[in-house]
Amino acid sequence: MVTQAPSAASQPYSPPTLGDQSDDDNSGRRHRRVIGYLGLALPVLLVLLVRVRPNARSDHWSGDSISAYYWTGAVSLFVGLLASLSIFLLTYRGYDNASYKYDRAAATIAGFAAAVVAIFPTAPPRGIARLPWWGNWISTTHTVAAIILFSMFAVFCFWLFRKTGDFPTPADKKQRNAIYLVCGSGIVASMVWAIVARMSGHPIFWPESLAIGFFSWSWLVKGQAVSSIKSKLDAAKQQVVSTSTATVPPRV
């Protein structure tokens, strides 16, 4: 009998890692990825859900705004995602360095603003009766909170996300800083677009969705989402290869 060398399957399997994480990171990449994914899911899931369970034929529109979905069959998803986003922002700890208090302040303000956006709805779209408890001050509160929320997201892009050190390399950091600059500029441009559109009486669904997209992109980049997905795919592929090798009987 020929002795066969131990196969790769017999060796202990270790999933690939994402590299060393900075020692002063209080929140971790996963926390940032969750915030990014919540934002990314909001407009997409609202549009899909309102088509699954519309309250009326009028629910089949794309929406005067994202906030207008509060008055549709997707209200539970709208409030739920914003509440989740609020919690993750309020529990965000940033980095244990000179910017810690600014990280906490911006995230806390954004977290409370997200909660206010969920609790105080915008004005009902045309054709939907206003409920007895609704008043113009509620819509004003909603609008102010939404502006504060997006402004804090821009602060993260323009300032806080760009302050961390050259990790893992200066070139990589320079590339990410460029992305944050693009995202921050996109958020501000989308906010201006939404304000002009609203003053002109036009829908603001698309500028709001674009602003949310830029916000989500910045947090996913900060959380190294692409590296995380690639790492999981590599781990799954390696596991399949190891399992397949283990089931092949040794040659004699």
Secondary structure as UniProt FT lines:
FT   HELIX           8..10
FT   TURN            23..24
FT   HELIX           29..52
FT   HELIX           57..60
FT   HELIX           67..71
FT   TURN            73..74
FT   HELIX           75..90
FT   TURN            98..99
FT   HELIX           100..119
FT   TURN            126..127
FT   TURN            132..133
FT   HELIX           136..158
FT   HELIX           160..162
FT   HELIX           170..199
FT   TURN            200..201
FT   HELIX           205..222
FT   TURN            223..224
FT   HELIX           225..247
//
